[in-house]
């Protein structure tokens, strides 16, 4: 079987399932070099098929992980309930009407864009299967997870009129919906318009708000937001009041909000929205697990809100939770994979998929890298495997910034050792230095990377079977050792969001980290994405050369070739 998964949501892309395996996935932004581009994913489709030597005529089905439309049985009653609830609170019904009209008109346009694009490429209408947006998220969260039974929790801005869903997942029966919330009560929207109020870009810079929140404290901002957005314990659902302080559009700033928050420090506003997100989604989940034994529930997460590592930490800390799996491409960039999985489950009875790493994108060998270096006039030196490790460690020990470009590109928003910038974490000023160099404005510290045999020394409660720690999708409390030796990767709240590397998943990366720890005694390194501010993570060797020439890194280690800036 050959299944193509596609999406033209924010961060459009394509994924492939061949005979039950997942060999390739990529998002359009990495190819066309326009961050989080929303479009028909022509380049992504072309690449995933070419990577496996396939043609359009080889594809059996296409799964679209979005724009299926409102589920008449499951979603419509919840949406109607939430609209009626707005009327009862005296909300601004014009904004309610606007939300419904925008959803209806825009979703139809995007549905037609995808349909027309696929037909134009040569696919037949009967090959195309459409899947609910949140089902696609849930599929990516559950089917690659290590669990046979789990609760599957999704949350984002909106998709097919829903913003939150909770499912029961079993290998035998698949996914069964047990609770949901409509787009009128969207946690992603709440976070998005506070992101905009604070001067950042919604759907892109929420991580900056998460980092800023650790510097704030509770106060009137939380009370204000809670008055229009909260979990109603009596009614067991999320309640909102659309009007002066809450609007169901992530890019909006409700009209009364700037004045109401004018004298409140921005870090306290960030704290308020972060705390409210945690409180509401934890309460939503607790409704369904409150009576379960301690440590008895496996939890799978996807959706844009689940890119929030602090939220994921709070969910994982609920007493009933045993372990958490977060899909590495948890945002809308992952619903193409969800569409492909939907077909595999529906048409072929698939029970799960092994995706041990995120290295599903394009890769380039040394010969291709060398051709680019020569064409670009880059001075370089060839290294043996042993020299590659030794040279990289020497550079890092000398506090040089290394661009580490190896193998296949990562799928998802995190650089995980193949399109990565590495640096020493021993100086707390590394955040300011790298942010200035990369022209970033980040409040979250850079993430640590270490290897499995040192992880327990760095992160409180870490266990080898905690798969999420391999993908930088959850945070841990830092141990005193990590805080003392590597202050550049520990946040003000004493948390860190690690990547823990296992040799079988990335031996080159593992060898460098292991040798660095042995040489310096420092248990971790900085790992940040190899890109300039507001650019997608690099893809091709040409992208790596451009980044080197911008001065983003001191040295580029690309395959077994080394090039220096200047």
C-alpha positions as CSV (number, residue, x, y, z in Angstrom):
1,X,0.0,0.0,0.0
2,X,1.1,3.6,-0.7
3,X,-0.7,6.3,1.2
4,X,0.0,10.0,0.7
5,X,-1.0,12.3,3.5
6,X,-1.4,16.1,2.8
7,X,-2.6,19.3,4.4
8,X,-2.8,22.9,3.4
9,X,-3.3,24.3,6.9
10,X,-0.8,26.6,8.5
11,X,2.6,24.8,8.0
12,X,1.3,22.8,5.0
13,X,3.1,19.6,4.1
14,X,3.0,16.0,3.1
15,X,3.7,12.6,4.6
16,X,4.0,9.0,3.2
17,X,3.1,5.6,4.5
18,X,4.3,2.7,2.5
19,X,3.4,-0.9,3.4
20,X,2.8,0.2,7.0
21,X,6.0,2.1,7.4
22,X,6.5,5.9,7.6
23,X,9.6,6.6,5.4
24,X,9.2,10.4,4.6
25,X,7.5,13.6,5.8
26,X,8.2,17.2,5.2
27,X,6.6,20.6,5.5
28,X,6.4,23.1,2.6
29,X,8.2,25.9,4.6
30,X,11.5,24.0,4.5
31,X,11.5,23.7,0.8
32,X,10.1,27.1,-0.3
33,X,11.8,28.9,2.6
34,X,8.7,30.8,3.8
35,X,8.0,30.2,7.4
36,X,4.8,28.3,8.2
37,X,3.5,28.8,4.7
38,X,-0.2,27.9,4.1
39,X,-0.6,26.6,0.5
40,X,-1.3,23.6,-1.6
41,X,1.8,21.5,-0.7
42,X,3.0,20.7,-4.2
43,X,6.7,20.7,-3.3
44,X,6.2,18.5,-0.3
45,X,4.2,16.0,-2.3
46,X,6.8,15.9,-5.0
47,X,9.7,15.4,-2.5
48,X,8.1,12.6,-0.5
49,X,7.2,10.6,-3.6
50,X,10.6,11.2,-5.2
51,X,12.4,10.2,-2.0
52,X,10.9,6.7,-2.3
53,X,11.1,6.4,-6.1
54,X,7.3,6.7,-6.5
55,X,5.0,8.3,-9.0
56,X,1.5,9.7,-8.6
57,X,0.2,6.5,-10.3
58,X,1.7,4.4,-7.5
59,X,-0.4,6.1,-4.8
60,X,-3.4,4.1,-3.6
61,X,-5.1,6.7,-1.4
62,X,-4.6,10.3,-0.4
63,X,-5.5,11.2,3.2
64,X,-6.3,14.9,3.9
65,X,-6.0,15.7,7.6
66,X,-8.2,18.8,7.6
67,X,-11.3,20.5,6.1
68,X,-13.6,17.6,6.4
69,X,-16.2,19.9,7.8
70,X,-18.3,19.9,10.9
71,X,-19.2,16.5,12.4
72,X,-23.0,16.6,12.5
73,X,-23.3,14.1,15.3
74,X,-20.3,14.9,17.5
75,X,-19.4,18.6,17.0
76,X,-22.6,20.4,15.9
77,X,-24.4,19.9,19.3
78,X,-21.4,21.2,21.2
79,X,-21.1,24.2,18.9
80,X,-24.8,25.0,19.2
81,X,-24.6,24.7,23.0
82,X,-21.7,27.1,23.2
83,X,-23.4,29.6,20.9
84,X,-26.5,29.5,23.0
85,X,-24.4,29.9,26.1
86,X,-22.9,33.1,24.7
87,X,-26.4,34.5,24.2
88,X,-27.3,33.7,27.8
89,X,-24.2,35.6,29.1
90,X,-25.0,38.8,27.1
91,X,-22.0,38.3,24.9
92,X,-21.3,40.1,21.6
93,X,-23.3,37.9,19.3
94,X,-22.0,39.8,16.2
95,X,-18.6,38.3,17.0
96,X,-20.2,34.9,17.4
97,X,-21.8,35.3,13.9
98,X,-18.5,36.5,12.5
99,X,-16.7,33.4,13.8
100,X,-19.3,31.0,12.2
101,X,-19.3,32.9,8.9
102,X,-15.5,33.0,8.7
103,X,-15.2,29.4,9.5
104,X,-17.7,28.3,7.0
105,X,-16.4,30.5,4.1
106,X,-12.6,30.0,4.7
107,X,-12.8,26.2,5.3
108,X,-14.7,25.7,2.1
109,X,-12.1,27.7,0.2
110,X,-9.3,25.6,1.6
111,X,-11.2,22.4,1.0
112,X,-11.7,23.3,-2.6
113,X,-8.0,24.4,-3.0
114,X,-6.9,21.0,-1.8
115,X,-9.4,19.1,-3.9
116,X,-8.5,21.1,-7.1
117,X,-4.8,20.8,-6.5
118,X,-4.9,17.0,-6.1
119,X,-7.1,16.5,-9.1
120,X,-4.8,18.7,-11.2
121,X,-1.8,16.5,-10.1
122,X,-3.6,13.4,-11.5
123,X,-5.3,12.0,-8.4
124,X,-8.9,10.7,-8.8
125,X,-11.7,11.9,-6.5
126,X,-12.4,8.4,-5.3
127,X,-8.8,8.2,-4.0
128,X,-9.1,11.2,-1.7
129,X,-10.2,10.6,1.9
130,X,-11.0,13.5,4.2
131,X,-10.4,13.4,8.0
132,X,-11.5,15.7,10.8
133,X,-8.7,18.0,11.9
134,X,-8.7,16.9,15.5
135,X,-9.0,13.3,14.6
136,X,-5.8,13.8,12.5
137,X,-4.1,15.3,15.5
138,X,-5.3,12.4,17.7
139,X,-4.1,9.8,15.2
140,X,-0.6,11.2,15.2
141,X,-0.6,11.3,19.0
142,X,-1.8,7.7,19.6
143,X,-0.7,5.5,16.7
144,X,3.1,6.2,16.9
145,X,3.0,6.1,20.8
146,X,4.5,3.3,22.8
147,X,1.1,2.7,24.6
148,X,-1.5,0.0,23.9
149,X,-4.1,2.0,25.8
150,X,-4.1,5.7,26.4
151,X,-6.2,8.9,26.7
152,X,-5.5,11.1,23.7
153,X,-5.8,14.9,24.3
154,X,-5.7,17.5,21.5
155,X,-5.9,21.3,21.8
156,X,-5.3,24.2,19.4
157,X,-6.8,27.3,17.9
158,X,-9.4,25.6,15.8
159,X,-10.1,22.9,13.2
160,X,-13.4,21.7,11.7
161,X,-15.2,23.8,14.4
162,X,-13.4,22.2,17.4
163,X,-10.6,23.4,19.6
164,X,-10.2,20.6,22.2
165,X,-10.9,16.9,22.0
166,X,-10.3,13.9,24.3
167,X,-10.3,10.4,23.0
168,X,-9.9,6.9,24.4
169,X,-7.3,5.1,22.3
170,X,-6.8,1.3,22.1
171,X,-4.9,-0.8,19.6
172,X,-7.9,-3.1,19.0
173,X,-10.6,-0.4,18.6
174,X,-8.7,2.7,17.6
175,X,-9.9,6.1,18.7
176,X,-13.2,6.8,20.5
177,X,-14.2,10.4,21.2
178,X,-15.3,11.0,24.8
179,X,-15.3,14.9,25.2
180,X,-14.7,18.0,23.1
181,X,-14.9,21.8,23.1
182,X,-15.9,24.0,20.2
183,X,-14.0,26.8,18.5
184,X,-16.0,29.3,20.6
185,X,-14.0,28.2,23.6
186,X,-10.5,27.9,22.1
187,X,-7.4,27.8,24.3
188,X,-5.3,28.4,21.2
189,X,-7.2,31.6,20.4
190,X,-6.8,32.8,24.0
191,X,-3.1,32.3,23.9
192,X,-2.9,33.7,20.4
193,X,-4.4,37.1,21.1
194,X,-2.3,37.6,24.2
195,X,0.7,36.7,22.1
196,X,-0.4,39.5,19.7
197,X,-1.1,41.9,22.6
198,X,2.4,41.4,23.8
199,X,3.8,42.4,20.4
200,X,4.5,39.0,19.0
201,X,3.0,37.0,16.0
202,X,0.2,34.6,16.8
203,X,0.6,31.0,15.6
204,X,4.4,31.6,15.7
205,X,5.7,33.3,18.8
206,X,3.7,31.6,21.6
207,X,6.9,30.1,22.8
208,X,8.2,33.6,23.7
209,X,5.1,34.1,25.9
210,X,5.8,30.8,27.6
211,X,9.3,31.8,28.4
212,X,8.3,35.3,29.5
213,X,5.6,33.9,31.8
214,X,8.3,32.4,34.2
215,X,9.3,36.0,35.0
216,X,5.7,37.0,36.1
217,X,3.4,36.4,38.9
218,X,-0.3,36.1,39.5
219,X,-2.5,39.1,39.9
220,X,-5.2,41.2,38.2
221,X,-4.4,40.0,34.7
222,X,-5.2,36.4,35.6
223,X,-8.5,37.5,37.3
224,X,-9.5,39.5,34.2
225,X,-8.8,36.6,31.7
226,X,-10.4,34.1,34.1
227,X,-13.6,36.2,34.1
228,X,-14.1,35.6,30.4
229,X,-12.4,32.2,30.0
230,X,-12.4,29.4,32.5
231,X,-13.4,25.8,33.2
232,X,-16.8,25.6,34.8
233,X,-16.6,22.8,37.4
234,X,-20.4,22.7,37.8
235,X,-21.1,22.2,34.1
236,X,-17.9,20.3,33.4
237,X,-17.0,22.4,30.3
238,X,-15.0,25.4,29.2
239,X,-16.9,28.6,29.4
240,X,-16.2,31.9,27.6
241,X,-17.8,35.3,27.3
242,X,-17.2,36.8,23.9
243,X,-17.0,40.6,24.0
244,X,-14.6,43.3,25.3
245,X,-11.9,40.8,26.7
246,X,-12.3,37.7,24.6
247,X,-12.8,37.2,20.9
248,X,-12.7,33.8,19.1
249,X,-10.0,35.0,16.7
250,X,-6.3,34.4,17.5
251,X,-5.1,37.4,15.5
252,X,-7.6,39.8,17.2
253,X,-7.0,41.9,20.3
254,X,-10.4,42.3,22.0
255,X,-11.2,46.1,22.2
256,X,-11.2,46.5,26.0
257,X,-8.1,44.4,26.6
258,X,-5.3,47.0,25.9
259,X,-6.8,49.5,28.4
260,X,-7.6,46.8,31.0
261,X,-4.0,45.5,30.9
262,X,-2.2,48.8,30.3
263,X,-0.7,49.1,33.7
264,X,0.1,45.5,34.3
265,X,3.7,44.3,33.6
266,X,3.9,42.3,30.4
267,X,5.5,39.3,32.2
268,X,2.4,39.2,34.5
269,X,0.2,39.2,31.5
270,X,2.2,36.3,30.1
271,X,2.0,34.5,33.4
272,X,-1.7,34.9,33.5
273,X,-2.4,33.4,30.1
274,X,0.1,30.5,30.7
275,X,-1.4,29.7,34.1
276,X,-4.9,29.9,32.7
277,X,-4.1,27.6,29.9
278,X,-2.6,25.1,32.4
279,X,-5.6,25.4,34.8
280,X,-8.3,25.0,32.1
281,X,-6.8,22.0,30.3
282,X,-5.7,20.2,33.4
283,X,-9.3,20.6,34.7
284,X,-10.7,19.4,31.4
285,X,-8.6,16.3,31.6
286,X,-9.1,15.8,35.4
287,X,-12.9,15.5,34.8
288,X,-12.2,12.1,33.1
289,X,-9.3,10.8,35.3
290,X,-10.1,12.0,38.8
291,X,-11.2,8.6,40.0
292,X,-8.4,6.6,38.4
293,X,-5.5,5.1,40.5
294,X,-2.3,7.0,40.8
295,X,0.0,6.4,37.9
296,X,-2.5,4.4,35.9
297,X,-3.1,6.6,32.8
298,X,-1.0,7.0,29.7
299,X,-1.5,10.3,27.9
300,X,-0.9,11.2,24.3
301,X,-0.8,14.8,23.2
302,X,-1.0,16.7,19.9
303,X,-2.3,20.1,18.6
304,X,-0.7,23.5,18.6
305,X,-1.2,24.0,22.4
306,X,0.8,20.9,23.0
307,X,3.9,22.6,21.7
308,X,3.8,24.4,25.1
309,X,6.3,22.4,27.1
310,X,5.3,23.9,30.4
311,X,1.7,22.8,29.8
312,X,2.9,19.4,28.9
313,X,4.9,19.3,32.2
314,X,1.8,20.2,34.2
315,X,-0.3,17.6,32.5
316,X,2.4,15.0,33.1
317,X,2.5,15.9,36.8
318,X,-1.2,15.1,37.4
319,X,-1.1,12.2,39.9
320,X,-3.0,9.8,37.7
321,X,-0.6,10.2,34.7
322,X,2.0,7.4,34.3
323,X,3.7,8.6,31.1
324,X,3.2,11.1,28.3
325,X,3.8,10.9,24.5
326,X,3.8,14.1,22.4
327,X,4.0,13.7,18.6
328,X,7.1,15.5,17.4
329,X,5.2,17.4,14.8
330,X,2.4,18.3,17.2
331,X,1.0,21.4,15.4
332,X,-0.9,21.8,12.2
333,X,2.2,20.8,10.4
334,X,1.5,17.2,11.5
335,X,-2.1,16.8,10.3
336,X,-0.8,15.6,6.9
337,X,0.6,12.6,8.7
338,X,-2.7,12.3,10.5
339,X,-4.5,12.1,7.2
340,X,-2.2,9.3,6.0
341,X,-2.7,7.4,9.3
342,X,-6.5,7.8,9.0
343,X,-6.4,6.0,5.6
344,X,-4.1,3.3,7.0
345,X,-6.5,2.7,9.9
346,X,-9.7,2.9,7.9
347,X,-8.7,1.0,4.8
348,X,-6.0,-1.4,6.0
349,X,-6.8,-1.9,9.7
350,X,-3.5,-0.5,10.9
351,X,-2.9,-0.6,14.6
352,X,0.2,1.6,15.0
353,X,3.3,3.0,13.4
354,X,6.9,2.9,14.6
355,X,8.4,6.4,14.3
356,X,11.5,6.2,16.6
357,X,13.1,9.4,15.3
358,X,12.0,12.6,13.6
359,X,14.5,12.2,10.8
360,X,12.0,11.9,7.9
361,X,13.0,14.8,5.7
362,X,15.5,15.4,2.9
363,X,19.2,14.3,3.4
364,X,22.3,15.1,1.4
365,X,25.5,13.0,1.3
366,X,29.1,14.2,1.3
367,X,29.4,14.3,-2.5
368,X,26.3,16.6,-2.7
369,X,27.6,18.8,0.1
370,X,31.0,19.1,-1.5
371,X,29.5,20.1,-4.9
372,X,27.7,22.9,-3.1
373,X,30.8,24.0,-1.3
374,X,32.7,24.2,-4.5
375,X,30.0,26.0,-6.4
376,X,29.7,28.5,-3.5
377,X,33.4,29.0,-3.2
378,X,33.5,27.7,0.4
379,X,36.9,26.7,1.7
380,X,36.6,23.4,3.5
381,X,38.5,20.4,4.9
382,X,37.5,16.8,4.7
383,X,37.5,14.8,7.9
384,X,37.5,11.2,8.9
385,X,34.8,10.0,11.3
386,X,37.1,10.2,14.2
387,X,38.4,13.6,13.2
388,X,34.8,14.8,12.8
389,X,34.0,14.0,16.4
390,X,37.4,15.2,17.8
391,X,37.3,18.5,15.9
392,X,33.7,19.2,16.9
393,X,34.4,18.5,20.6
394,X,37.5,20.7,20.6
395,X,35.5,23.6,19.0
396,X,32.7,23.3,21.6
397,X,35.1,23.0,24.5
398,X,36.7,26.3,23.2
399,X,33.2,27.9,23.3
400,X,32.9,28.1,19.5
401,X,29.4,27.9,18.0
402,X,29.0,24.9,15.7
403,X,26.5,24.4,12.9
404,X,25.9,20.6,12.9
405,X,24.4,19.5,9.6
406,X,24.0,15.8,9.2
407,X,21.8,13.1,7.7
408,X,18.1,13.7,7.1
409,X,16.2,16.8,8.2
410,X,13.9,16.6,11.2
411,X,10.1,16.6,10.9
412,X,8.5,19.1,13.2
413,X,9.4,22.4,14.8
414,X,12.4,21.1,16.9
415,X,16.0,20.7,15.6
416,X,17.1,17.3,17.0
417,X,20.6,16.9,16.0
418,X,20.7,17.0,12.2
419,X,19.9,20.7,11.6
420,X,21.2,21.9,14.9
421,X,23.4,24.7,16.3
422,X,25.6,23.4,19.2
423,X,27.3,25.5,21.8
424,X,28.7,25.3,25.3
425,X,26.1,25.9,28.1
426,X,28.6,26.7,30.9
427,X,28.0,30.5,30.7
428,X,24.5,31.8,31.5
429,X,25.2,34.7,29.0
430,X,25.0,32.2,26.1
431,X,21.3,33.0,25.6
432,X,22.0,36.7,25.1
433,X,25.0,36.0,22.9
434,X,23.2,33.5,20.6
435,X,20.0,35.6,20.5
436,X,21.9,38.6,19.4
437,X,23.8,36.6,16.8
438,X,20.7,34.9,15.4
439,X,18.7,38.1,15.7
440,X,16.1,36.3,17.9
441,X,14.1,37.8,20.8
442,X,13.6,34.7,23.0
443,X,12.7,34.5,26.7
444,X,12.9,30.8,26.8
445,X,16.4,29.5,27.4
446,X,18.0,27.3,24.8
447,X,17.4,23.6,25.2
448,X,19.9,21.1,26.5
449,X,20.9,18.0,24.7
450,X,22.6,15.0,26.4
451,X,22.8,11.3,26.0
452,X,20.9,8.6,27.8
453,X,23.6,7.6,30.2
454,X,23.8,11.1,31.6
455,X,20.1,12.2,31.5
456,X,19.2,11.1,35.0
457,X,22.0,13.2,36.3
458,X,20.5,16.2,34.6
459,X,16.7,15.9,34.8
460,X,14.7,15.0,37.9
461,X,12.5,12.0,37.4
462,X,13.8,11.1,34.0
463,X,13.4,7.5,32.9
464,X,14.7,5.8,29.7
465,X,11.2,4.9,28.5
466,X,10.0,8.5,28.5
467,X,9.9,8.9,24.8
468,X,8.9,12.6,24.8
469,X,12.3,13.5,26.2
470,X,13.8,12.4,22.9
471,X,12.0,15.1,21.0
472,X,12.3,18.2,23.1
473,X,8.5,18.3,23.7
474,X,8.3,18.3,27.5
475,X,10.3,19.9,30.3
476,X,11.8,18.6,33.6
477,X,13.1,20.1,36.8
478,X,16.8,20.5,36.5
479,X,19.1,18.8,38.9
480,X,21.6,20.8,40.9
481,X,24.4,19.4,38.8
482,X,22.8,20.7,35.6
483,X,22.0,24.1,37.1
484,X,25.6,24.4,38.4
485,X,27.5,23.2,35.3
486,X,25.2,24.3,32.5
487,X,23.3,27.4,33.6
488,X,22.8,28.5,30.0
489,X,20.1,25.8,29.5
490,X,18.2,26.1,32.7
491,X,15.2,28.5,32.9
492,X,14.5,30.9,35.7
493,X,11.9,28.5,37.0
494,X,14.6,25.7,37.2
495,X,13.1,23.8,34.3
496,X,14.8,22.6,31.1
497,X,13.3,21.0,27.9
498,X,15.8,18.4,26.8
499,X,16.6,16.2,23.9
500,X,18.0,12.9,25.2
501,X,19.9,11.0,22.5
502,X,20.2,7.3,22.2
503,X,23.1,5.8,20.2
504,X,20.8,3.7,18.0
505,X,18.9,6.8,16.8
506,X,21.8,9.1,16.0
507,X,25.3,7.6,16.5
508,X,27.2,10.6,15.1
509,X,25.4,13.0,17.4
510,X,25.7,10.7,20.3
511,X,29.5,10.3,19.8
512,X,30.0,14.1,19.9
513,X,28.0,14.6,23.1
514,X,29.6,11.6,24.8
515,X,33.1,12.8,23.9
516,X,32.3,16.4,25.0
517,X,31.1,15.2,28.4
518,X,34.2,13.1,28.9
519,X,36.5,15.9,27.9
520,X,34.8,18.7,29.9
521,X,32.8,17.1,32.7
522,X,29.8,19.2,31.6
523,X,26.8,17.0,31.2
524,X,25.0,18.7,28.4
525,X,25.2,21.2,25.5
526,X,23.1,23.9,24.0
527,X,21.0,22.6,21.1
528,X,19.1,25.2,19.1
529,X,17.6,25.2,15.6
530,X,20.0,25.9,12.7
531,X,18.2,29.0,11.3
532,X,18.2,32.8,11.4
533,X,15.3,34.6,13.1
534,X,12.0,34.3,11.2
535,X,13.5,31.8,8.8
536,X,12.6,28.1,8.6
537,X,15.1,25.6,9.9
538,X,17.7,25.0,7.1
539,X,17.2,22.2,4.7
540,X,19.8,22.0,1.9
541,X,23.6,22.5,2.0
542,X,23.0,25.8,0.2
543,X,20.9,26.9,3.2
544,X,23.7,25.8,5.6
545,X,26.3,27.9,3.6
546,X,24.0,31.0,3.7
547,X,23.7,30.6,7.4
548,X,27.4,30.2,7.9
549,X,28.0,33.4,5.8
550,X,25.5,35.3,7.9
551,X,27.7,34.6,10.9
552,X,25.1,32.4,12.7
553,X,27.8,29.9,13.5
554,X,31.6,29.9,13.7
555,X,32.1,26.6,12.0
556,X,29.9,24.3,9.9
557,X,30.3,20.6,10.2
558,X,28.4,19.2,7.2
559,X,28.6,15.5,6.9
560,X,32.4,14.9,7.0
561,X,33.3,18.4,5.7
562,X,34.3,21.3,7.9
563,X,34.0,25.0,6.8
564,X,34.8,28.1,8.9
565,X,33.1,31.5,8.8
566,X,35.0,34.3,7.1
